[in-house]
Amino acid sequence: MNALAHAIVRIAALAQPEKGLIANVGPLQGGSATNIVPDYAACWGNVRFTDAAATAQLAAHFDALATTADSLPRVLVHRAFNRPAKPLLPPVQDLANTARAAAEDLDQKLPFGSTGGVCDGNILQEAGLPTIDTLGVRGGNLHRTDEFVEVASLVERAQLLAVLMMRLSMRNA
């Protein structure tokens, strides 16, 4: 557990939220009692990054946590960055502006901001499709047992999506 704790402290030091680098560890696993040295400890985590260079930087830092095969305690690192960065590119900004204009025409507010989150949209954008993540219903406490949806936003977002889709289709006609 001590080697894992040291690795977690090093991972925490990687975070630079002001630069869009997020590193979060949890859950942890290992040990069964306070008076027994565990033979195994593990942790899982999540990272967020802004571009390919940051991805490579994080990967190098994680790889450097690993020890040699004959080390005791041994530290193994298994990493998989399964969502690419989703930077704010000009086509994404254009889509966002079009969506905001549609919202304003419907007397709706459509705030934008960087959350550092990831979704399947990251994969779509990497494939060349401009992607924004703010068209879902309003609510709160995402991914928790007390997650909720503001019911009125269902109609608002459906209207917004209809107007946005119409405008985008007219643009490409």
ABEGO torsion letter per residue (X at the ends): XAAAAAAAAAAAAABBAAAGBBBBBOBBBEEABAABBBABBBBBBBBBBABAAAAAAAAAAAAAABBBAABOBBBBBBBBBABBBBBBBAAAAAAAAAAAAAAAAAGBBBBBBBAGBBBAAAAAAAAGBBBBAAABBBEBGBGBAABBBBAAAAAAAAAAAAAAAAAAAAAAX
